[in-house]
Each structure stands twice: as structure tokens, then as C-alpha cells.
Amino acid sequence: MHSQEDRALRQLWGLGAPAARGPKARWSLGELASASVELADELGLDGISLSRVAERLGMTTTGVYRYVGSKAELIELMVDAAIGDPPPIPGEDWQQRCRAWTSLLAARYAEHPWLCDVAPTRMPTQPRAYAWIDALVGALADHAGTDALRLALLLDSLVRTYATLEAGLRDATPAPWLGEAVAARYPRLATTAQQDVSDALLELDFAVDVVLRGVQ
């Protein structure tokens, strides 16, 4: 017997999990995930509940439990749907492909900012999470001597970090006195006060460049 979570994840992986008992489901698992992603794009992750998803699809909350057993399980399906399949990774050399991969993944986070609120608690279970890592490992196949898996995991963590920073800066209103206070207490920072580091995506590019120089 498969648990509710195991059945949903096995379906994501195309492993042919047994169907739930009862009449044929009105919606597919993918349609449930897509509707939930749309709802999260509108309301944020905190706005997701099984009852709201049920209302969006015109079903009862009990009906949603035919697909998933909890909100946590639903969110796993949502993450898989939101990051989607990785596109072809362009670039003439391995460094260009690393930058392209990072930009493409960052664009998915920008499209679905709530992804930053999904705190990793274990190794990924979604096939598309592995597909993105596999895509970069494949893009580095011609660069011998690079630990492609570790580099992919590092760049993945950088995307998440800077996407989270970007989301925070978007809604932040810094105290008007903070700049002067920092300069007064830490005068060395005053010499770089004119440097704009508020664009998290530009800072992501800088971080990726630093990592790639180190790898090279």
C-alpha cells in the first residue's frame, strides 16, 4: 500500500501509483498543482489552504484529500509545477552556461516569489528539482575536473538566497537615519556608501562570477 504522499509523488515520477478509491477524479494531479500555483501567485504561500484550492477548482475540501493528504504535500507538488522543466542551457563555454542556468532559474523564482518562502527541510522529492540540477551537470560535461554536482547545488543555493533578498528588498522601507548611523559607527563603509547594492539580481551575477573565478 502507498501512503497519500507516496502516491502523489510516484505520480509525479511517472511510476504508476495505484489510483485512489471511488469515482474517477475530475481533475488531474497536474491541474490541482497548477491551480494551487496560480492561487499562490495571487495570495502568497500563506494564502494557500486546501479549502481555497478546493474552491478554486469547484470541489469540496474533502475532494482535495483524494490527491494530497496535507498542505505540506500540496506545496511539494506546487514547487514542482512552479519551477517547471529546465529549458535548453545556452552558452559557448561552461561559464556562459553556468550564468545562463542561474539566470533561467532566477527567472522562475521571480515569476513565483512565494518559492522563497518554501523552506527546505530535506532532500528534494520532485523530479523537476532534479531535472534542473541534471541540466547543469550536463552543461558542464565538457569541463573536465569540475565537481559539477556540487557546483550545481552551490549555484542553486545562491539563486534561492538572492531571490529571497530581492523579495525582501521589494517590500522593505529602511529607516531614514540608518545610513548615517552606519557611516558614523563604521567609517570604512562610508567610502563605499555611494555603491548601490540594492539590486539583488545584479548582486547574484557578482556572486556567480566570484564562484566561477574560483572554480576556474
N, C-alpha and C positions, 0 to 999 in steps of 0.2 A: 504494500500500500504506500502511496505517496502522500506526503503532507500537502496542505493547500499551497504553501510556499514552494515546495519542491515541484508540484505540478505546474505552477505558473512559470518557474524558472526553466524547467525542462521544455516547456513550450517555446520559450524564447530561444533556446538552443536547438530547437527542431528535433527533439528526442522523442516526440510522440507520446507525451504523458497521457494517461488514461483520462477520458472525458468525465466531467462531473455528472453525478446522477441527476435525473429529472429531465424535463424537456430541453430541446436544443437551445443553446444560448442565443439570444438575439444579437448580441454584439461579439466581435472577436476580442481577444486579449489586446491586440494592437490598437483597436478602436477605443477600448477603455483607456489605454495608456495615452493615446493622442488627445482624447477629450480632457484627461487629467492635466496634461501638459498645457493645453490652452487655458484651462482654469488657473493653473499656477502662474502663467504668464500675465494673467489679468489681476490676480489677487495675492500673489506671492505664495511661498510654501506654507506659511501659517494659515492661509485661507483654504487649504486642501483638507477635505474631510470626505469620508465615504458617502455621507448623506448628500453633500454638494455635488459630488461626481455622479451619484445616482440621479439627482435632479437634472443635471445637465444632459444625461442620456435618456431621461424619461423612464426610469426604472425605480424600484424600491431599494432602500439601503440593503435589505436582505438579499436582493438580487446581486448586488456587487460582491457579496461574500461567496458567490459561486466562482468568482475569478480570483480574489485575493482574500486572505484572512485577516489583514490588518492594514492600517495606513502605512506602516513601515514597508510592508511588502509591495504596496501600490507604488511607493516612492522609488523602489528599485526598478520597477517597470518604467516609471516616468523618466528616470535618468537614462535608461537605455534608449527610449524614444527620443529624448531631447538631444543627446549628443549625436545620434544618428550614425550612419555609416561614414567612415572616412573617405573623402574624395581622393583622386589621384594626387600624389605629392609632387609638385613641380620643382625643378631646380637642376642646374647643370652639374653641381657638385654636392657632396654630402652636407656642407654647411648651409648652402641655399635651401636644401631640402629640409634641414632641421628648422630653419627660420620659417619656411612655408608651413610646415606641420604645426609649429607653435601658433602661428597667426590663424590658421584654419580652426584649430581647437579653441583659441581665444574667442573667435567669432561665434562659436556655438555658445560659449558662456555669456557673451554679450547679448545674444538673442534670447537666452533664457537665464536671466540674472539669478533666479532662485536656486540654480545649481550650486551656487556658492554656499548656500545655507544647508546643503546636504553634507553633514559631517561624516567622513569615512570612519567606519568602526571595524572594518575587516577587509580582507582582500575582495576586489570586485567580483560580483557574480554575474554581471551582464555581458553577453557576447560582444556588444559593440564597444564596451570599455577595453576589452582585449583586442578588438579589431584596430582601434587607434594605436595601441602600443605595437601591435604587429606591423601596422603600416609604416611606422617609423623604423622599426627594426629592419624591414625590407628596404627602406630608403637608404639605409646605411650599409647595405650588403657589400658595396664596392669600396668601403673604407676599412681596410684590414686593421686589426689591432684595437678597435674601439669596442668597448663593452656596450653594445647597442641597447641592451635591455635596461641597464642602469641609467644610461643617458636618457632613454625614453621616459623612465619613471621620474628622473630629475626634472626634465622639461615639463612633464605633466604636472608636477607639484608646483613649478613656477607659474604655469598658467592659472592654476587654482588660486595661488596666493595673490597674484596681481589682479585677477578678476575680482576677487573678494575686496581688495583695496580699492579698485575702481568703483565697485558698488558702494562702498562706504564713503568715498570722497564725493560721489554724486549727491548724496543727501546730507553731507556734513556742512556745518556752519562754524568755522573756527572762531574762537574768541578774538575780538579785535586787538586785545592787548598782548596776545601770546607771542607774536613775532618780536616785539620789543623786549619782552621778558626773557626770551631765549637768547637774544643777542647780548643782553646785559649780563646774563649768567655765564654764557658760553661764547666769548668774543671771537673765538676762532671761526665759529659758524657764521658770524656777521659778514665775513668776507665773501661768503657764498650765498648770502641772503637773496641776491638777485637771480639765482639759478632756480628755474621753475621745475619742480619735481612733482607737480600735481597731476600730470598726465600718466596714469598708471600703465597704459599700454606702451607709451614711449619708454617707461622705466622697465617694462618687460623686455622690450627689444634690447635695452642695455644689458640686462641680466643675462639674456640668452647669448649675447656677444661675449660676455665675460666667460660664460661656461664653455663656449666653443673655442675661445682662445686657449683656455686651459686644456681642453681635450686635444687640440692641435699640438 
